[in-house]
Amino acid sequence: MTYSALHALECPACGAGYDPELVNNLCACGSPLFARYDLGQVRASREEIAARPPTLWRYHELLPVRSPSSVISLGEGMTPLLGLPRLGAEYGLPRLLMKDEGLIPTGSFKARGAAVGASRARELGVTGIAMPTNGNAGAAWAQYAARGGLASLIAMPLGAPVITRRECEIAGAELYLLDGHIGQCGALIAEELATRPDFQDVSTLKEPYRLEGKKTMGLELVEQLGWRTPDVILYPTGGGVGLIGIHKALGELRDLGWLTGPSPRLVAVQSTGCAPIVRAFEQRAPRAEPWPDPHTVAFGLTVPKPLGDALILDALYATEGTAIAVDDEDTLAEQARCARLEGAFICPEGAATLAAARALRESGWLTPDDEVVVLNTGAGIKYP
């Protein structure tokens, strides 16, 4: 049986191909690389997949890890898809659903990318991983690296949630704290990597396999809905890997013949304190410009210039979606309202999608007939 149908690495910008059995980062043209699969090798049916254990590895044919012995896992995947009837009634969206990533290992959706990315890195002979982080990604990668016997080097802004700092420290990561933003942390990591040839840079989209872990949110969502899609998916967009991954997953399912009909409209949700994608979308631009002085309580959205900006915007344009920025005040109000009405204490990034859903309904972009899924990307308790 084929465990992984991984066939090649391909640049979505220039079409260049790369050997997937070598450690790769960006294309020579500067674009992130995509893992491509020989879908003819996928023999499993949807019914067979449904009978597998409830982790993201149930989709192993569409993941890049060649051997089950290479998998590093803490049981990640199959997070709940919850109805939000009371919030939906208040918003005028009776078909409002939330995929809750706060219940995944390490408390955030970052565990998906870390599980797949660390597994493939170890399989290719990498001995350590290095990355800048706004908190949750570093915490996840540090813990999965520890689980897989890999070293980890993490750089984090001082303003990141203290709990995520503690997660890195207790997992044995070599942790640097900077009084700055994630871009400055990335510069420090680049300097350190120059002296560590056995380490891989696993920064957002600078290696191809974190994306593959994140796309499993899309695979799960479709399976949980009975192998169909909702009308709209709202995603909190900092680096945007999850949004890009969901779009990629839907395309692969369509190519397999498991999904038909129109794609859901994808919505990138940002903060008014850091909204480079929203500004680019409003200008119908192909790329985003750096956002000056980024700041927001939704710390994961503090990404002034996403590396995958073109891929994010392509997904929004292709699905007739949109991009919207919300105020911190509205984000915190919806976080409290969600806990009070639905009993779910979600992260600020997830709450931003609720504020966006409310605003899009008020503007008429969303209608009462729309089935709307918001992504909560982490647990509220990680933000004291």
Secondary structure, DSSP 8 states (H G I E B T S, - for coil): --S--EEEEE-TTT--EE-TTS---S-TTS---EEEE-GGG----HHHHHTS-SSGGGGGGGSS---GGG---SS-----EEE-HHHHHHHT-TTEEEEEGGGSGGGBTHHHHHHHHHHHHHHTT--EEEEE-SSHHHHHHHHHHHHTT-EEEEEEETTS-HHHHHHHHHTT-EEEEESS-HHHHHHHHHHHHTT-TTEEE--TTTSSSHHHHHTHHHHHHHHHTTS---SEEEEE-SS-HHHHHHHHHHHHHHHHTS--S---EEEEEEETTB-HHHHHHHTT-SS----SS---SSGGG--SS-TTHHHHHHHHHHTT-EEEEE-HHHHHHHHHHHHHHH---B-HHHHHHHHHHHHHHHHTSS-TT--EEEEE-BBGGG--
